[in-house]
Amino acid sequence: DYWILSTQALLKIPGSGAFDREPVRESASRDLEGRLLFGRSGRLPPQLLNLEYFSSFEVGYRLRDRNAADQWRTDATFGVDASRNYQILLQSFNSISQDRRAGESSSDYDIYKAQISIVRKLPWRTAVQFGGLIELSGRNTNAGQALSMSLWSRF
């Protein structure tokens, strides 16, 4: 059983690409974010299959320029080792805008997403992740779904 507490910082600087597409403020803003992550790993009780697990919860505040709405961001993850080679991940990703002045900012939106995925461990400290994401609800945005695949490098 291990606990973890960490801080993270993000600085996003837009590239030199064209910003003539929507959402303009989203693409061109410079962002500064601070995050706090709290997590735990361990083994589930024997009556709950006795599997190894980890969980994490992150909360952050993102400051944005170019009239883009600042955001609270929260992410949560629960992962369990289903076998020696497979891991199951349940995740939630949320963005909550802080601009509540109706009609003044196209970047004023809230979105709540959930994802489930399977991670297959591979040789050479790598893994591949396959998942599906669904946007559960939101404000001033359309809901969608997505499939994803990621290649991991473990260190």
Secondary structure as the mmCIF struct_conf table of DSSP 4:
data_model
#
loop_
_struct_conf.conf_type_id
_struct_conf.id
_struct_conf.beg_label_comp_id
_struct_conf.beg_label_asym_id
_struct_conf.beg_label_seq_id
_struct_conf.end_label_comp_id
_struct_conf.end_label_asym_id
_struct_conf.end_label_seq_id
STRN STRN1 TYR A 2 LYS A 12
BEND BEND1 SER A 16 GLY A 17
BEND BEND2 ARG A 21 GLU A 22
HELX_LH_PP_P HELX_LH_PP_P1 PRO A 23 PRO A 23
HELX_RH_AL_P HELX_RH_AL_P1 VAL A 24 ALA A 28
STRN STRN2 ASP A 31 ARG A 43
HELX_RH_3T_P HELX_RH_3T_P1 PRO A 46 LEU A 48
TURN_TY1_P TURN_TY1_P1 LEU A 49 ASN A 50
STRN STRN3 GLU A 52 ARG A 64
TURN_TY1_P TURN_TY1_P2 ARG A 66 ASN A 67
HELX_LH_PP_P HELX_LH_PP_P2 ALA A 68 ASP A 70
STRN STRN4 GLN A 71 ASP A 81
BEND BEND3 SER A 83 ASN A 85
STRN STRN5 TYR A 86 SER A 97
BEND BEND4 ARG A 101 ARG A 101
TURN_TY1_P TURN_TY1_P3 ALA A 102 GLY A 103
BEND BEND5 GLU A 104 GLU A 104
TURN_TY1_P TURN_TY1_P4 SER A 106 SER A 107
STRN STRN6 ASP A 110 LEU A 122
TURN_TY1_P TURN_TY1_P5 PRO A 123 ARG A 125
STRN STRN7 THR A 126 ARG A 139
BEND BEND6 ASN A 140 THR A 141
STRN STRN8 GLN A 145 SER A 153
#
